[in-house]
Amino acid sequence: GLGAVLMQKVTTEFHPIAYLSRRLSPAEGNYHSNELECLALVWALTKLRPYLYGRTFRVKTDNNVVRWLCQKKEIKGKFARWIIDMQEF
């Protein structure tokens, strides 16, 4: 499944604001782990848009695929769509 946490820094500590999770669709169950990491980020940003839009925020992940994707010169298919979705933020 997919999961995400929205946290807010208060002084020196982070406090959870929202928890998100959902099951994978049958098609998503066939995705490579790199695709799932990107899917989770795009899904979380979309769900949390009311909290994030117009604000400065950081994405913390334990996977470098998102960084790799943002640095890649030629992107095709679903990765290209996901990059476009993330550019809104």
SVG drawing of the C-alpha trace seen along z (x, -y; Angstrom):
<svg xmlns="http://www.w3.org/2000/svg" viewBox="-8 -31 28 38">
<polyline fill="none" stroke="black" stroke-width="0.4" points="0.0,0.0 0.9,-3.7 1.4,-5.8 2.4,-9.4 2.5,-11.7 2.2,-15.5 4.2,-17.0 4.6,-20.5 7.7,-21.8 7.0,-23.5 10.1,-25.0 12.5,-22.0 10.1,-19.1 7.9,-17.8 4.3,-17.0 2.0,-14.9 -0.9,-16.8 -2.3,-14.1 -1.8,-10.4 -2.6,-9.0 -2.8,-5.4 -4.5,-3.4 -4.4,-0.1 -2.8,0.4 -5.0,1.1 -4.3,4.5 -2.4,2.7 -0.3,0.7 0.5,4.0 2.7,4.8 4.7,1.5 8.4,1.6 9.4,0.2 10.8,-3.0 7.4,-3.6 5.6,-3.0 7.8,-5.6 6.9,-8.2 3.3,-7.2 3.2,-7.6 4.7,-11.1 2.3,-12.3 -0.7,-10.8 0.2,-12.4 0.8,-15.8 -2.5,-15.6 -4.4,-14.6 -2.6,-17.2 -2.9,-20.0 -5.1,-22.2 -2.5,-22.2 0.6,-22.6 -0.4,-24.8 1.3,-28.2 3.5,-27.2 7.1,-26.2 7.6,-22.6 10.1,-19.8 9.6,-16.2 11.5,-13.6 11.8,-10.2 14.0,-7.1 14.3,-6.5 16.5,-8.4 14.3,-7.7 12.5,-11.0 15.8,-12.9 16.9,-10.7 13.6,-11.4 13.9,-15.2 17.5,-15.2 16.8,-12.9 17.0,-14.8 14.5,-12.7 11.4,-11.4 8.6,-9.5 5.2,-7.9 3.8,-8.0 7.0,-9.5 6.5,-12.5 2.9,-12.9 3.9,-12.6 6.7,-15.3 4.1,-17.6 1.7,-17.0 4.5,-17.7 5.6,-20.9 2.4,-22.6 4.0,-22.7"/>
</svg>
